[in-house]
Amino acid sequence: MYDRAYHEANRERVNQKHRENYLKHREERNARRRAEYQLQRERILQKQKEDRAPCPLCHLNFRRTYLHQHIALRHQTSNVQSP
């Protein structure tokens, strides 16, 4: 968009223009993201339901990404590795 010399010489002006452009088109961008989510909602929720793993200590099922935090908080251990 800008060449390096202009960007370095006018850094604040360039940043301000980017901020203004972002704010100007924010609602359109958010509406597009909401629409894309609605189109893919079922697939996203199904993936979240399937992405589960049992806790090796209490044998309850949690989302795989939360399992490490669960072990650290609930079982007060930080050296147990998640599978």
N, C-alpha and C positions, 0 to 999 in steps of 0.2 A: 504494500500500500504506500508506505513512505520509504524513501531511501535512507540509509543509515545516517548520513551526515545531517539531513533535515531532521530526522527523529532525535538525534543527540542535541541539536541546536534548539529544538522546540519541544522538548520532552513534555512540559506541562500542558502546552497547547494540544498536543496529540492526545495525551491522556484525557484531557477535558473533552475533546471531541468524541473519544471512545465512550466515555461515561454518558455524554448527552445522547449518543446514538443508542446505547443500551437502554437508557430510560425511555427514549422515544418509542422504541419497538418492543418494550418489555411485555406488554399485554398480548401482542400478536405472538410472541415467542412462547409465552406461557400457555396460551390457547392451543397452539400447535402441539406442545408437549402433553397437555391434557388429552387432546384428541388421540395422539399416538398411544398414550397409556390405555385409553378406553378400548382401542382396537386390539391391544395385546394383553388386556387385563386377565383374561382367563388363563392364558399361557403362563403369565407371571405368577399368578396365585397357585397354579398347579405345580410349577417348579418349586415354589416355596414349601408346599406341602410335602413334596417328595424329597427335599433336601434335608433330611433328618438323620440324627445319629443318637445312639443310646449313651447315656453317661456311664462310664465304667464303674463308678462308685455306687450310684443309687439306681441305675438301670432305667431311668426315665428318659423319654425321647425329647430332644431339643433340636432346634435348627443347628446345623453343623457350624455355622459361623459364631453362634452364641455359646457353644459347648465349652470352649476354653474359659470364657468369662464365668459361666455357671460354676465350673469346678473351682476356680479361684475364689469366688464369692461365697458359694454355698458350703463348700467343703473345706474352706480355709487352707487350701494347698495351692502352691504356685509351681511346684516342680512336676506335676502330673501332666504328661503330654496328651493332647487330644488325638484320636485315631485318624 
